[in-house]
Amino acid sequence: MSELYPLLLLPEFYERVWGTRDLSLMYPHKAARQGGFEKPIGEVWLTGDECRVSNGPLAGQKLADVTKRFGRELLGDAASDASRFPLLLKMIFPKEKLSVQVHPDDEAARAKGQSCGKTECWYVLAAEPGAQVAIGFKGDVSREQAGKAIAENHLEEMLNWVNVRPGEMVYVAAGTVHAIGPGVILVETQQNSDTTYRLYDYGRGRELHISEGLAAMKPHPPMGKVPRRESNGTVNLISSPCFVVDKFVLREMKTIPARAGKSSAQVLVALDGCGAVEANGMPAVTFAKGEAIVLPASIRDFRIRPQWALECLRASVPGEATEHPQTTLT
């Protein structure tokens, strides 16, 4: 009998210079002091290697250690690396603009001894009117032109800034020059890599990686807003070679069947409300807004029982060959 079960993870809070001290929209219980956190929090990692299990016999163990111990029993056959959890999910809370940056693809990352590149997507959980993200350039920009713009401090003006609204999904394939503006809260799903090349940082004094970033740039990477698709009560926000993300809005119990193809671990993230995840022969696990549960690949089918109402995302590695999604840049 398997020792695995649905794993409720404790989020990890990371200070960022562009972050905020007020995370009350998602984590009101964490703002114990009036005025919120002492330092600006920009990222909350939900499935990071350092995130610890909070329930059951594996409580206290890091996700990285659980992954190494159980391998494919946890990850399934769809993951390319049986020793590393494939997806990093996090929440982004920018009070100021993030740096203009780019990430390497798998080939470039592995040439430097890294396990994988970094393709990501952003689900817009909240957005103030006029909030924007930058996806690529307004037109064709060569590496030489980008390098000159960096030296002359006007790279930001060349970016394609687009307005975003709650409920939208944005795809950012590796090689895309991008940035995130203030006034949004994003749920990011990405390959499990923290490799970021900063090209421009508004004079904040942090290290830049101009030569690496220019080399990682691609002229026309897949990027942009992704139209959602709905079928049988499940909203597919994005399907791509690296991840599939669905959304559920539940007011009654729903059985969630496994996806077709190779098996994969599944990550559930509660966006609003709370509910319980039930799998045959295992104790129910309750999760609430801002929390994540990892469903081992060995659990093929499970049920979500909302407590009044629950809005949540499900992310997994695709079990079949999947193309980049269709996108729009407006």
N, C-alpha and C positions, 0 to 999 in steps of 0.2 A: 504494500500500500504506500502511495506517495506521501512524503512528508510535507509537500507543498500545499498551499491554500491561498485564497485571496489575501494579498499583502497590503495593509494600510501603511503608507509611508509618511514620515514626518517631513514637512517642507524645510528647506534650508534657505535662510535669508541672507542676501549678499549686498554689502554696501557698494554703491556706485556714485560717482561724482554727479551724475545727471539724475539721480533718483529722488525719491520723496520720503518725507517722514510720516506721511499719512497714508496708510494702507487700509483704512477702515472700510472701504467698499467691499473688500474681500476678506480682511482679517481684523474684524473689530475687536476680538478678544486679545489681539497682540498689542493693541495700542493702550497699554495699561496706564501710561502717564498722559496727562493732559498735554497735547501737542504731539503725541505719537512717538515714533522711534527717536533715539538720540542722534543717530546718523542716518543719512539718506539711503534708503533701500531702493535699489533699481531692479533687482532680479530676485525672484523666488523660485528656486529649483525644486521641482516636484518629483523627478526621477533621476536626480544626480547620483553619481557613484557614492557620495557621502550621505545620502538620505538614508535614514534608519527605519527599519520595520517597527511599528508600534503595537502590533497585535500578535497573539499566538506564540507558539514555541520559539519562533525566530525573532521575537521582539528584541530590539537593541542591536541587531546585526545590520551592517551597511548593505545597500543594494549591490554594490560591487562584489562583496564577499559572498552574498547569496547566489549571485550569478555565476561566480567561479565554482561554487560548490555543486550547483545543480545543472549548469550548462544547458543543454538542449531541452531538458525536462521543463525548465523555466522559459527558455527563449523560443523553443520550437525550431522547425527546420527552415523557416524563411529567413532567419537572421544569418548574415554572412559570417559573423564571428561568434563562435560558441562560448567565448570567455568574457564577452563584454555586452552589457545591456545596450540594445541598438538605438533606442530613442531617448532623447533628453527633452522633457517637457518643462516649460518654465513660464512664469508670468512676468511681464515687463511693465514697470511703472515709471515712465519718464516724466520728470518735471521740467527738464531741459532737453535739448536735442542730443541724441546719441552721436557719436563720431560717424563720419562718412567712412564706410568700411567695405571689405570684400572678403569672401572666404574661398579657400581652395577646393577643387573637386577631389574625388577619390585618388585619381592618378597622381596629382600634384602632392597631395598630402602623404601618400605612401612613399613617394620619392624622398620625402623628408623624414621617414620613419614613423609617421603617424598612422593610426589605425584606419582612419577614414576622413573624407572631406566633410563639408558642412553645407548641405542643402537644408533649407528651413521654410516654414510657412507661418503666417501670423493670422490668428483669428481675432477679430476686433471685438473685444468684450465690452468696452465702453469708449466713447469718443465725444469730446466737446465739439460744438459746431466749428467747422473750419480746420479741424485737426488733420494733419497730413503725414504721409510717409513718402520717402523718395525711393523710386524703383528704376534703376538704370539712368541713362542720359536722355536728354530731349531729342538728340539726333545721334548720328554716328560720331563717336569720339575715339580716337586712337590712343594707344598708350603714351605716345609722345605728347599729344595734346593734353591728356589728363595730367601727365607729369609737369608740364608747363603751367597748367592751371593751379596745381598744388603749390608750385613755387611762387606763383603770383597771388595766392590766397583768394581765388575765385572759383574753386572747384564746385562749391555748393550751388552756384548760379547755373551750372551746366546740368544739374540733376533734374530728373523728371519727378516733380512733386505732385502728388495726387491726394485729393480729399478722401478720407475714409469714414465709414459710418458703422455703428454697431451691427454685428451679424455678418460682416463681410470677411472673406478669406483672401489673403494675399500670398502668392507663391514667390519664393526667392531662391532660385536655383544657384548652386555654387558658381562663382564667377560673376555674379551680379553686384555691381556697385550700388550700395543702398544706405539709407539712413532712416531714423525714426524721429519724428517730431514730438513735442510735448502735447499733453491733453488727451492721451489715449491710454488704455490698458489693453495689453495684448496677451493672448495665450500662444506661446511659440512652441511648435513641434519641430524638432530638428534631428539630424544625425547626431550621435553622441560624440561631438567634438567641440572643444572650446577654442579652436584656432581662429583668431580674428586678426586681420591685417587692417590697421587704421591708416587711412590715407589723409584725413583732415580732421582736426579736433577743436577748431574754434579757439586756438590759442590757450588751451587748458593745461598745457605743459606735460601731457602724458606722451609716452613713447609712440612714435609713428613707425610704420613698416612699409615705406613707400616702394622700395624695389620689389619686395615680396608681393605687395598688393597689386602693383602694376602688372607683374608677371601672372598673377592669378585672374586678372580681368579677362572676360570673354566678350567678344563684340556683340553677340546676339543671344544671350542665354535665355532660357524659358523663364518668364517672370510676369507678374501682374495679378490682377484680381481674378478669382476663379468663380464661375457660375455654379451655384449649388444644384444638386439633383436630389429628388425625393422619391422614395419607393417604399411601400409597405410600412409607412410610419417612421422610416429612418431617413434622415437628411444626410446625404454624403456631401461634406464640405470640400473635400479634395481627395483625389486618388493620384498617386505619383509613384515613380520607381522606388522611392525611399520610405514612404509612409502613406497610410490611408487614415483620414480623420472623418468621423461621423458625429452627428449631434442628435441627442434625444431630448425631447421635452415630455416628461412623464407625469401623469396624474393617476395612473393605475399600474399594477404590476405588468412587466413586459419581459418575455423570454427573449434573450439575445443569442441567436445561433452563431456558430463559428463561421468565419468567412471561408469561401471556397479556396482550394489550393493548399499549399504548404501551411503548416501550423505556425502560429505566432503568439507570443505574449501580447496581452492587450492592456492598455492603460486607460482607466476611467478617471476623469477630472470633473468634479462637481463645480459648476459655474454659479448655481443658485439653488437654494433649498437643501434638502438632505434626503438620504434614502439608504437602503440596505441592499447589499449584494449577496445573493444566495446561490450556492452551488450544492449539488447533491452530496449528502454525507459530511458536510462541513458547516461550522458555525457561521451564521450570517455576520457580515462586516458592515458597519454603518459608516458612511462618509458624508461630509457636509461641505459647504461652499469653501473653495480654496484647497481642498484635500484631494489626494490621488490614491487610487488602488491599482495595484498590478495584478492582473489575472494571469497565472501561469499558463503556458501553452497546453499543458496537460489537462486543463479544464476547458473543454470544447464548448459547452453550452452553460449558460447561467441565467439568473433572473435578477432584475432590478426592481425592488419594491420601494416606490417613493413614499416618504412620510409627508403627506399632503401633496407636495409637488417637488419635482426635481428636474433641473436642466443640467445636462452633462455632455461631455465629449468622450469619444472613444478613439484611441489611436493605436495603430498596429503596423507591422511591416506587411506589405502586400504578399499574398501567397502565390500570386501568379505574375507573370511579366506584365508590367504596367508602363504605359507611356507617360510623358509629361502632360499635365492638364492643359486644356484650352484656357487662355487668359486674355484679359483686356487691360490696356494701360491707361484707362480713364477712370 
